[in-house]
Amino acid sequence: MTEQDFIPKPYKNSVENGTVTWESPSNIALIKYWGKRDLQIPENPSISFTLSECKTITKLTYTKKNDTKDFSFDVFLDGDKKDDFKPKIETFFKRIEVYVPFLKDYHFTIETKNTFPHSSGIASSASGMSALALCLMRIERLFNSEMSNTFFNQKTSFLARLGSGSACRSIEGNLIVWGATKSIENSSDLFGIKYPYKVHDNFKNYQDTILLIDKGEKQVSSTVGHQLMHGHPFAKERFAQAHDNMETLKPILETGDLNAFINLMESEALTLHAMMMTSNPYFILMKPNTLEVINRIWKFRTETGLHIGFTLDAGANVHILYPQSEKAQILEFIENELVAYCKNGEYICDQIGLGANQIE
């Protein structure tokens, strides 16, 4: 498919006003996307677990207006008006207008809330932009009631990507691939797809406990971080490594090799941070407590043989991933030894989910 496939034909139906609400989850990448070109096109493929409890709930109210010259919308977060969110959403609307031509026909009221802290290293932009894209696509489906579910998901993922790259991996579950690679049939740079191959039962209902090491604003935005890959001395090798790791992951997911899974997942996390530490300008996004938690995880894993591993996004928080069968012992370890390193003792227990859900 190409971008042209998402430009709609003249609509058959008309819509005056209404309200739609979607909840969309965040996701945690196992193979990391870091570096992009053109308009939100990834330099390397990525694959992520879709989460369940870390999600954004967005209510979109739309009313037909007479003036169709400009975009018209208001944004609310947790009931408070957020005009500082408007520039990002207007940029998003400008990018997608050709694919969603009714945007200037309505005034939108966007009411959104997260079940997790905003700008704290959990991908709020992924869940937020995917939830908004889902709402817009639900409206387009009113114009075109013959739209298939497959096309709905593909176009929603395509639109969400234009707001936030990783948002394209939050539409469906459980494992989502984004980025064209020879390892994955039908993979695309334009939208995320469900992982198409066999997945061992070891990875069903996989657990993710997120330690909130630092709840403040991120030191560097993801957008800036991606830009730092332009001219990075190790960028070419990193992009090749991601393709190789995608191929390596396939037999791991099929056979249920938890030790190999942990090794690849942790290597990817540390590589992401290594790329930031070796860019120019350079950043260290891990905090002292991040490193303390990692070392304690390694020590506990060696002592017990349990399959506990970690991954990181572009921040200080630690995602601890482990199989459901070992949940009781690992949660006890987390609560007894690791929670002390969290900001205000806060952590989130999550697990792999099925993707977005329409509420009304």
N, C-alpha and C positions, 0 to 999 in steps of 0.2 A: 504494500500500500504506500501511497504518497500523501503529502499534505493536501493535494487537490481532492482526495477522496472524502475529506472532512468538510468541504464547502457544500452547504446544503442547496438543494434545488428549491425553487419557490415553494413556500409553505402552502399546504392545502387548507389548514384550519386557522381560525383567529382566536386570540385569547385576550381578555380585558384585564383581569387582575386575579390574584390568588396568593397562596402561601404554600411553601414546600419546606420540609425539614429533613435533613440527612445527618447522620453521624458517620464519621470516617476516622479510621484509626491511624496512628503513627506506624512506622515500621523501623526495623533495625537491620541494617545491611550486614551481611556476612562477608561478601566480597564488595569492597567499597568503590563507589563512584567518586572520583576526585579529579577534576579537570573537565572543562567543556569548551565547545567551539560553536561558532555561529549562534543560533538561537536555542539554547538549552539542549544541545546535542552532546551526549556524553563522549568523552575521549576513550572510555573503556566500559565494558559491561559490568553490571552489578546484579546481585541477588540478595533478597531480603526476606526475613520473616515478617509477616503482617502481625501486628499486636492486637490485643483484644480490649484492654481497659484504658490504655492511653489514647484518647480520641478527642476529636473536636466535634461539637454539635452545632450545626449552623441552620438557622431559620431564615429563609429568604422570602420577603413579602414584596410583591411586584404590582405596580399600578400603571396602567396605560397613561401616557402623557401626550400633549399636543405637540410640544416642541421636540424635534428629534435631532437637534444639532449637536448636543453634547451628552456625555454620560451624566447620569444623575443618581446618586446613591448616598446613603448614610451608613456608618458602621458603628456597631456597639459590641463591646467585649464585656461580658458579665454584667450587662445592663448599663454600662457607662459608655457614653459617646466617645469614639476614638478617631478624631480627625487625623491623627498622625499615622493611622493605617491607610488613609485614603490614597496617598501617592502610589503605594505598592499595588493596590487594587486597580487604580486607574491604569497603571502600566500593564497590568494583567489584561484588563479589558481592551486596551489598544492592541495587544498582541493577538487576542482571540476574536476580535470583531469580525474579521472576514469569515470566520467559521461559525460565529454566533451572531448573525446580522440583526437580531432584534434588540441588542443591548441598549441602543439609544432610544428605543421606543417606550421604555418603562423607567419609572423611578423605583429603585430598589432600596429596601431596608434590610441590611445584613446584621443579624443578631447572632453572635457566636460566643461559645464558651469552651474552655478546655478542661479536661479532667486531670491535668498535670500542669506544672509551672511553665509559663511562657518564657521563651528565650533562655532555657536552662540546659541546653544540650540534648533535650528530647525534641524530636523533629516536629515542632508545632507548625512550621510552614508546610510540611508534608500533609499533615492531617487537615490543616486549615484550608489550603488551596484545593485539596481533593474534595473536601466537603462542599466548598463553593462551586466547584466544577460540576459536582453531582446535582446540586440544586438547579444550576443553569441547564444541564442536560435533561433534567426532569421537565423543565418548561419546554424545551425544544421537542420533547416527546409528545407534548400536547399539540404542537403544530404538526407533528408527523407520527401518528399513532401506529404506523406500520413498521417503525424502527425495531430491529431485532435486538435481543439482549446482548449478543456478541458485539454488534456495532456500537450499542450504547456504552458498553464497558471500554471498548477501544477508543472511542472518541472522548469519553470522559477522561481516560488516562492521558490521551494526547493533549487535551486542554489543560489538565492539572499540571502537566510537565512544563507548560509555558508560564505557569505561575511559580513553580518550584520544582526543580528536577526530580527530587526524590518523591514528590507527591504522586507521580505516575505509578508508584509501587504500592499505593494505599487503597486502591479501588477494590481489589479482590484479595483473596488469601489462598493458601497459607504461605507458599513460597512464590515470590514474584521476580521475574528476570526483566531487566531493562538494559538495552544496549545490544546492537547487532554483534553476534559472535558465531563462529563456525561451530562451536560446541553445542549450541542450543537451537534446535529447529524452530523456524518462524520468529526468532528473536528480532527485535526492531529498536532502532534509535528513537522512533517516534512515540512509542507507548510501551507500557509494561505488559508482559504476558504471564499467565500461570505457568509455573515450572512443569514441563510436559512429560517428565520421565518418572520412573518408579521411585518412591520414597519409602524407606524402611519404617516400620512401626516405632523404632527408637526415637524418631523425630516427630511423631504425632503428639500433640498436646505439649510441646516443648515449653519449658518455663523460662521466664525472663524476670528476674528481680533487679530493679533499677535503683542503684544507690545514688541519692542526690547529694553528691559531694559538694557541689557549688550551685546555688540557685540564682546567682546573679546573671546579668547580661553577659553573653559570650564575648570574649576578648577580641575575636575576629569573626565577622559574619561568614557564612558559607560562601556567599557570592564573592567576597574578597579572597577567601581561601582558594576557590576554584581558579580565580584569575592568576594566582601565584604559580600555577602550573605552566603558564606560558613562559617559555624560556628556562624552565627549571632544569638543572643539569642532569637530573635522574628521571625526568618525565617519561621519555621514550621507554626506558627499562620498566618503569612502573606500569605503563599501559600494557606492555607485553606480559608482564607478570600476572595482571588481572585476567587476561585471556587464558593463560596457562592454568591459573587457579580455578577458573570455571570448569575447565576440562578435568582437573584433578578432583573437583568436588563431586562430579557425577557418580563415580563408583562408591564414594563415601556415603552419599545419600542413599544409594541403592542397597549397600551391604549393611548399613547401620554402624559403621566403624566410628565409634564415639571419640576414641583417642585421636584418630586422624582428623576428625571434624574439629576438635578443640585446637589442635595444632595449627590448622589452616586459619581458623577463625581468629585466634590470638595473633598470628603472624600478620594477618590483614589489618587488624586494629593498630598494631604497633607500626606497621608500614605507613598507614595514614598519618600518624603523628610524626613519624620520621620525615615524611615529605614536607610537613609544615615546619619542622625544625631546621630543614636544610634549604628552605626557600629564601628569597630575598625581597622584602624583609622576612624575618623568621619569627616564629611564635612557639612558645611552649604552653600548650593548653591544659596539660595535666597539672594537677595540684599535688602537694606532698601527700595528702590523704589518698589520692588516686594511686600513687605508687605503693603506699602502705597496703592498700586493699589488694592490689595485684600480687604483691609478695606473699601476703597471707593466704590468698587463693592457691598459689603455687605450693606453698608449704602444706596446706590442708589436703590438696589433691595427692601429693606424694605420700603423705602419712596414711590416708584412708583408701586410696584407689578409686574414689568416687569421681564421676565424670562432670566435674564443675569447671567451667571455663568462663572467660570474659571477652567482651568486645567493647569498643568505644566509638562514639561519634566524635564530631569535631568539638569536643569540650571535655570537662573534667569528670563527668558522671560515668559510672561503671555499670554496664549491663552484664549481669551474671546469668549465664545460660546453662541449663541442665535438664536432663530428662525427667519426666513426671515420676518415673519409678523411684527416683532418689530424692524426691521433693522434701520429705520429712526431715531427713538427716541434714540436707544442705540448708534448709531454712533455719534449722536450729543453729547451725554454724554461723549463718548470716546474722541472726538476731543476737547471738552471744558474743561474736567477735568483730563483726564488720559494721554494724549499725552505729557504733560509737564514732566512726569516721565520717558519718553523714552530717550534713548541715542540719542542725536541730533534730538529729536522729531520724530524718525522714527518708523513707524508701517506698517503692511501689512494687507490689507483686502483680505480675502480668503473665500472660501466656499467649501462645500463638493463636490468632483468630481467623475468622472466615472472611473478613473484609468489611466494606461499608454496608450500611443498612438505612433504608428510608423509614423515617418515623411517621411522617404524615405528608 
